[in-house]
Each structure stands twice: as C-alpha cells, then as structure tokens.
Amino acid sequence: MSSTENVNTSGGLFFNEALFGLAILAFILLLVIEKRHPYRQFPQKVYKESLVTNTTAFLVNNVILTVLRASSLFLVAQQFASYGLLSGLDNGPVKWLLAFAFFDLAIYIWHVASHKYECLWRFHKVHHSDKGFNVSTGFRFHVFDLLLEVIYKCVFVVVIGVNAYLILSIEIVELFFIFFHHANIRVPNEETISQVFITPSLHRTHHSTLRQEHDSNYGVVFSFWDRVFGTRKERVPEHIGLDLIEAENFIQLFSLAFITELKIRKLFSWIPKGKR
C-alpha cells in the first residue's frame, strides 16, 4: 500500500470514528429527552429490561463482528468496485448524494425482504421483539442479521462502485436517523417532516404488534420510498412488540431466532384447551 493510500485510509478511519462518536452523543441526548418527556409511558420494568438487553446486544454484537473482522469485507469488496455504476464519477457532492440515495433504497429493499422471507425474518424479528419502544431499540439486532446485512452491503459496494469508507460514513449518518426514529419522543411539525424523512410516529407503526401494521414504513432515512412502493401506513399502534415472543435478557434475545412463531403455535396446539 502506498503512502497516499495510507493517508487516505487513516483519514477515512478518523472521520468515521469522529462521526460515530457524534452518533453516540446523539443517542445519549435522545435517551435523556425521552426519559424526561416520553411520548408513551411504558412500565418501568419493561423500560429497564429493554434498555439493558438492547445495550448488551450492541456491545456483544460489536465484539463478535470485530472478532470476525466483518468490516474488512468492505475493503475486499472495494477491490471489485471499479466497474460499479458510480465508479466513473469524480468524488464530490453529486457522487456522495447519489450513493446515499442508492444506499437508502438498497436498505429499504433489504428491510422489506427481512419481513417477507422467513429465513431472514427469523433473525430480524429479534429487533421487533422489544416491548418498550425507545432509542435503544435501534441497537436491538441479532448478530446473524447484522452479518447477513454486511454481506448485502458489500454487494452494494461492488454494484454501485463507491469507496468502502464512504459506505461506512453513510452507515453512521443513517445511525443518527435510526436513533431518531426509534426515540420515544414527540417531534414538532412531525407530519410535515414525515413527508420526507422517517419519523418516530411512522416507525412506531412499524413496531406495532399487528402484522398488517408492522409490515409497513420500511424506510430508514427517506420516507418517500414507502410512498413510491405503497408500503406507507399512518397508524397509532395499540401495542408494541410481538404477540408470542419476548426476551428479558441477551441470551433469550439471541435464542429467539431459533424459535419460530410457527413452532410456538404448534406447541400451544398440543396443550389441551379444556371445555368452553
């Protein structure tokens, strides 16, 4: 690796580390705001279990991903990105904005697939199992879900033809929005903002217990993907989480992926119902 490449790599790493630090500060700020002025009051036990489990999931998942060197897959993918759609464009605002829009659309598609296909839903449902919708829910993912998504994003790097560090920067920017739309807060002028961006009210519907409600509002940053593809719903969900599934700690959370709703219903069917 040349000295110029070393400088670019170091600069990219430093920028992403600084951006990630700002994202964590945003997380803490939203945590304080929703604690003082929550949109919906959840039982203290539910809130505490949610916060502890979600934060533990974040820490453990990142340790596992670091050990597996998952982020290095982006650098491998970058070696094959020179023929991608945007590879001929010079680095600059136009390329960055196009890459951001394409990436957000790609994540929208991945999110839809995670709901439609059982092989992906078994991992993604871990995110939906939270009974206490709050900013820490943005950390609540199964590590296999994250690994599969890393592979998908690497394919994106190759197809679109952009620098891996740019994708990591875009990911961190999207993390700001993930924290924002999971926050249990009231947002001034939210109806207007939601015409362009995913807001807490839209994403709250996405975490509804009802399947016909949580199969909607798949966007991460831009809300117009849902409008274009007819998946937008504006509801106030009565209940948050999943009917038959919940987890009180990280071990239970990890295990949820291997216990399908179908198996639970089948188990329930074996239990005598008694006389009515």
C-alpha positions, 0 to 999 in steps of 0.5 A: 500500500502506498503512502497516499493510500495510507493517508487516505485510509487513516483519514477515512478511519478518523472521520468515521470514528469522529462521526460515530462518536457524534452518533453516540452523543446523539443517542445519549441526548435522545435517551435523556429527552425521552426519559424526561418527556416520553411520548408513551409511558411504558412500565418501568420494568419493561423500560429497564429490561429493554434498555439493558438487553438492547445495550448488551446486544450492541456491545456483544454484537460489536465484539463478535463482528470485530472478532470476525473482522466483518468490516474488512469485507468492505475493503475486499469488496472495494477491490471489485468496485471499479466497474460499479455504476458510480465508479466513473464519477469524480468524488464530490457532492453529486457522487456522495448524494447519489450513493446515499440515495442508492444506499437508502433504497438498497436498505429499504429493499433489504428491510422489506425482504427481512419481513417477507422471507422467513429465513431472514425474518427469523433473525430480524424479528429479534429487533421487533421483539422489544416491548418498550419502544425507545432509542435503544431499540435501534441497537436491538439486532441479532448478530446473524442479521447484522452479518447477513446485512454486511454481506448485502452491503458489500454487494452494494459496494461492488454494484454501485462502485463507491469507496468502502469508507464512504459506505461506512460514513453513510452507515453512521449518518443513517445511525443518527436517523435510526436513533431518531426514529426509534426515540420515544419522543414527540417531534414538532411539525412531525407530519410535515417532516414525515413527508420526507424523512422517517419519523418516530410516529411512522416507525412506531407503526412499524413496531406495532404488534399487528402484522398488517401494521408492522409490515409497513414504513420500511424506510430508514432515512427517506420516507418517500420510498414507502410512498413510491412502493405503497408500503406507507401506513399512518397508524397509532399502534395499540401495542408494541412488540410481538404477540408470542415472543419476548426476551428479558435478557441477551441470551433469550434475545439471541435464542429467539431466532431459533424459535419460530412463531410457527413452532410456538403455535404448534406447541400451544396446539398440543396443550389441551384447551379444556371445555368452553 
